[in-house]
Amino acid sequence: MTLKNAISVLILAGVTASCSTVVTDKPVTYTPDSDSQNKRVAAKTVDEYATAIQAMDEMSSYLRSLKKFTVTADVSFDEVLDNGQKVLLDKLVDIRVEMPSKLWAKSSTYYNEKEFYFNGETFTLYTPNLGYFASFDMPATIGQLAIKANQKYAIEIPIVDLFLWGTAADSSVTAVEEARIIGVDNVNGVSCNHFAFRAAEIDWQICIQRDGTPLPLKLVITEKNVATQPQHITILTWNTSPDLNAQNYTFTPHDGDQEISFSKVNTDK
């Protein structure tokens, strides 16, 4: 699940990881019982919001500056059964990118696998366990591909927010109703700043690396418009200087693979 799909318009917004803004190890809290304390709380809330949005902006700018990268994502997500019970499932995502328009990705669960190929001209989705593939031509950047593929065919590029933060499609700032600084956290041994955001239909958290490389390391989304409030937790591991010389972004069918066609989204609904 992505932030954009969760509320249709949300993509996040970035403590400066190099840290012109300092996030304390223990965030200060107040118990307002006077006008003076109320003012302090209001000022603190405004300052936290500005700092959190600034941190997201800086993270977004850093992501847009990367020429190539690989990222693996360990994803845990709640699936809500028809009886209302939540079951926790896992997914592994592997992404390899040369900006602005070369992408290979693989999404794997216990039940199925999907591979995504995009060479700047043609996009292909392949299910190796079933032997089916489908393609369409679309000269575009990865971000443009992600939007059009979702609009026309309801295809979701894995961890699509990585390609939309800080672009013209990013409407996150207007969607955020509240932003808080949680403090300093640790994700897989890497120090990060932890923020919490609220929007109309979801709550979400993000941990951003602190050492001058403001990469998103952890993302937690809680769906508030579902009674059981399912969560989606993503842990990201990055390589921002990979050797991708041998990477193939054009799909080549295997013996026995069968080509099928994408079904277009019915926009009349």
C-alpha positions as CSV (number, residue, x, y, z in Angstrom):
1,M,0.0,0.0,0.0
2,T,1.2,3.5,-0.7
3,L,0.4,6.8,0.9
4,K,-1.0,8.2,-2.3
5,N,-3.4,5.3,-2.7
6,A,-4.3,5.4,0.9
7,I,-6.0,8.8,0.7
8,S,-5.8,9.5,-3.0
9,V,-3.8,12.7,-2.6
10,L,-1.3,12.0,0.1
11,I,2.4,11.6,-0.5
12,L,4.4,12.7,2.5
13,A,6.1,15.8,3.1
14,G,11.1,15.9,5.5
15,V,14.4,16.6,10.1
16,T,17.1,17.7,8.2
17,A,19.3,14.7,8.6
18,S,22.5,16.7,8.5
19,C,20.7,18.6,11.2
20,S,20.4,22.2,11.2
21,T,17.4,21.3,13.3
22,V,18.1,19.3,16.4
23,V,15.7,16.6,17.5
24,T,16.0,15.7,21.1
25,D,16.4,12.2,22.4
26,K,13.4,12.8,24.7
27,P,10.8,15.1,23.1
28,V,9.6,17.8,25.5
29,T,6.0,17.5,26.6
30,Y,3.9,20.0,28.6
31,T,0.8,19.7,30.7
32,P,-1.1,22.9,30.1
33,D,-2.8,24.3,33.1
34,S,-2.4,28.0,32.5
35,D,-2.6,30.5,29.7
36,S,1.2,30.7,29.7
37,Q,1.5,26.9,29.3
38,N,-1.2,26.9,26.6
39,K,0.8,29.4,24.6
40,R,3.9,27.3,25.0
41,V,2.1,24.2,23.8
42,A,0.7,26.1,20.8
43,A,4.1,27.4,19.9
44,K,5.7,24.0,20.3
45,T,3.0,22.4,18.1
46,V,3.6,25.0,15.3
47,D,7.4,24.6,15.6
48,E,7.1,20.8,15.4
49,Y,4.9,20.9,12.3
50,A,7.3,23.3,10.5
51,T,10.3,21.1,11.5
52,A,8.6,17.9,10.3
53,I,7.5,19.4,7.0
54,Q,11.0,20.8,6.5
55,A,12.5,17.4,7.1
56,M,10.2,15.8,4.6
57,D,11.0,18.5,2.0
58,E,14.7,17.9,2.5
59,M,14.3,14.1,2.2
60,S,12.3,14.6,-1.0
61,S,14.9,16.9,-2.5
62,Y,17.7,14.4,-1.7
63,L,15.7,11.5,-3.3
64,R,15.2,13.6,-6.4
65,S,19.0,14.3,-6.6
66,L,19.9,10.6,-6.8
67,K,20.9,9.4,-10.2
68,K,20.7,5.7,-9.4
69,F,20.0,3.5,-6.4
70,T,18.8,0.1,-5.2
71,V,16.5,-0.4,-2.3
72,T,15.1,-3.4,-0.6
73,A,11.9,-3.2,1.5
74,D,10.7,-5.6,4.1
75,V,7.0,-5.0,4.3
76,S,4.6,-6.3,6.9
77,F,0.9,-5.5,6.4
78,D,-2.5,-6.4,8.0
79,E,-5.0,-8.1,5.8
80,V,-8.5,-7.9,7.1
81,L,-10.6,-11.0,6.7
82,D,-14.3,-11.0,5.9
83,N,-15.0,-11.7,9.6
84,G,-13.1,-8.6,10.6
85,Q,-10.0,-10.4,11.9
86,K,-6.6,-9.0,11.0
87,V,-3.8,-11.3,9.8
88,L,-0.3,-10.2,9.4
89,L,1.4,-10.9,6.0
90,D,4.9,-10.2,4.8
91,K,6.3,-9.0,1.4
92,L,9.8,-8.5,0.1
93,V,10.4,-5.8,-2.5
94,D,13.6,-5.3,-4.5
95,I,14.0,-2.1,-6.6
96,R,16.8,-1.1,-9.0
97,V,16.7,2.4,-10.6
98,E,18.5,4.6,-13.0
99,M,16.8,7.9,-13.0
100,P,14.8,9.3,-14.6
101,S,13.3,6.4,-16.6
102,K,14.8,3.0,-15.9
103,L,13.3,0.7,-13.4
104,W,13.4,-3.0,-12.4
105,A,11.5,-4.2,-9.4
106,K,10.4,-7.5,-7.8
107,S,7.6,-7.9,-5.3
108,S,7.5,-11.3,-3.5
109,T,5.1,-12.9,-1.0
110,Y,4.7,-16.5,-0.1
111,Y,1.8,-16.7,-2.6
112,N,3.1,-14.9,-5.7
113,E,5.8,-12.9,-7.4
114,K,5.6,-9.9,-9.7
115,E,8.4,-8.4,-11.7
116,F,8.3,-4.9,-13.2
117,Y,10.4,-3.8,-16.2
118,F,10.6,-0.2,-17.6
119,N,13.2,0.9,-20.0
120,G,11.9,4.5,-20.6
121,E,9.7,3.4,-23.5
122,T,7.9,0.1,-22.6
123,F,6.6,-1.1,-19.3
124,T,6.1,-4.9,-18.6
125,L,4.5,-6.6,-15.6
126,Y,5.5,-10.3,-15.3
127,T,4.3,-13.1,-13.0
128,P,7.1,-15.7,-13.2
129,N,5.2,-18.3,-11.1
130,L,2.3,-18.2,-13.6
131,G,4.2,-17.4,-16.8
132,Y,2.1,-14.5,-17.8
133,F,3.2,-11.0,-18.9
134,A,1.6,-7.8,-20.2
135,S,3.1,-4.7,-21.7
136,F,2.3,-1.2,-22.8
137,D,4.3,1.5,-24.4
138,M,4.7,4.8,-22.5
139,P,7.7,7.1,-23.0
140,A,7.9,8.7,-19.6
141,T,9.8,9.1,-16.4
142,I,9.3,6.6,-13.6
143,G,7.1,9.0,-11.8
144,Q,4.9,9.7,-14.8
145,L,4.7,6.0,-15.5
146,A,3.6,5.3,-11.9
147,I,0.7,7.8,-12.2
148,K,-0.5,6.7,-15.6
149,A,-0.2,3.0,-14.9
150,N,-2.3,3.4,-11.8
151,Q,-4.9,5.7,-13.5
152,K,-5.3,3.6,-16.7
153,Y,-4.7,0.0,-15.4
154,A,-4.8,0.2,-11.6
155,I,-1.2,-1.0,-11.5
156,E,0.8,0.0,-8.4
157,I,4.5,0.4,-8.8
158,P,6.2,-1.0,-5.6
159,I,7.0,1.7,-3.0
160,V,5.8,4.2,-5.6
161,D,6.1,7.2,-3.2
162,L,9.9,7.1,-3.6
163,F,9.3,8.4,-7.2
164,L,6.7,11.0,-6.3
165,W,7.9,12.8,-3.2
166,G,9.1,16.2,-4.2
167,T,7.5,16.1,-7.7
168,A,4.6,18.0,-9.1
169,A,2.4,15.1,-8.1
170,D,3.2,15.6,-4.4
171,S,0.3,17.1,-2.6
172,S,1.3,15.9,0.8
173,V,1.7,19.2,2.6
174,T,-1.9,20.2,2.0
175,A,-3.1,16.8,3.2
176,V,-1.2,16.9,6.5
177,E,-3.4,18.0,9.4
178,E,-0.9,17.5,12.2
179,A,2.8,16.7,12.4
180,R,4.9,15.8,15.5
181,I,8.5,15.1,16.3
182,I,8.7,11.8,18.2
183,G,12.5,11.8,18.7
184,V,15.6,9.9,17.8
185,D,15.2,6.3,16.7
186,N,17.3,3.5,15.3
187,V,16.5,1.4,12.3
188,N,18.8,-1.6,11.6
189,G,21.6,0.1,13.5
190,V,21.2,3.5,11.7
191,S,20.3,6.6,13.7
192,C,17.2,8.4,12.4
193,N,14.7,11.1,13.3
194,H,11.2,9.8,13.9
195,F,8.1,11.9,12.9
196,A,4.4,11.3,13.1
197,F,1.8,12.8,10.8
198,R,-2.0,12.8,10.7
199,A,-4.3,13.2,7.8
200,A,-8.0,12.7,7.3
201,E,-8.0,9.0,6.6
202,I,-4.6,7.8,7.8
203,D,-2.0,8.3,10.4
204,W,1.6,7.7,9.3
205,Q,5.1,7.7,10.7
206,I,8.4,8.0,9.0
207,C,12.0,7.6,10.2
208,I,14.7,9.6,8.3
209,Q,18.4,9.0,8.4
210,R,20.3,11.6,10.4
211,D,23.9,11.5,9.1
212,G,23.6,14.0,6.3
213,T,22.0,11.4,4.0
214,P,18.2,12.0,4.6
215,L,16.9,8.6,3.4
216,P,13.6,7.2,4.5
217,L,14.3,4.1,6.6
218,K,10.9,3.2,8.0
219,L,7.4,4.0,7.1
220,V,4.3,3.1,9.1
221,I,0.7,3.7,7.8
222,T,-2.4,3.2,9.8
223,E,-5.8,3.3,8.0
224,K,-8.2,5.1,10.2
225,N,-11.2,4.8,7.9
226,V,-11.3,1.0,8.5
227,A,-12.8,-0.2,11.8
228,T,-9.9,-2.6,12.5
229,Q,-7.3,0.1,11.6
230,P,-4.9,-2.1,9.7
231,Q,-1.2,-1.1,9.6
232,H,1.4,-1.3,6.9
233,I,5.1,-1.3,8.0
234,T,8.0,-0.9,5.6
235,I,11.7,-1.1,6.5
236,L,14.0,0.2,3.7
237,T,17.7,-0.7,3.1
238,W,19.5,1.5,0.6
239,N,22.5,1.5,-1.8
240,T,22.9,4.9,-3.4
241,S,26.0,4.0,-5.5
242,P,25.3,0.6,-6.9
243,D,26.9,-1.0,-10.0
244,L,23.9,-1.5,-12.4
245,N,25.9,-2.0,-15.6
246,A,24.5,-5.6,-15.9
247,Q,20.9,-4.7,-15.0
248,N,18.3,-5.4,-17.7
249,Y,15.3,-3.1,-17.8
250,T,13.7,-4.7,-20.9
251,F,11.6,-7.8,-20.4
252,T,12.4,-10.9,-22.5
253,P,9.9,-13.7,-22.4
254,H,11.0,-17.2,-21.3
255,D,10.0,-20.4,-23.2
256,G,6.3,-21.1,-22.4
257,D,5.5,-17.5,-21.2
258,Q,2.2,-16.2,-22.4
259,E,1.4,-12.6,-23.3
260,I,-1.9,-11.2,-22.0
261,S,-3.5,-7.7,-22.1
262,F,-4.0,-5.2,-19.3
263,S,-7.6,-4.4,-18.4
264,K,-8.2,-0.6,-18.4
265,V,-9.8,1.0,-15.4
266,N,-13.5,1.8,-15.9
267,T,-13.6,5.6,-15.4
268,D,-17.4,5.6,-15.7
269,K,-17.9,4.1,-12.3
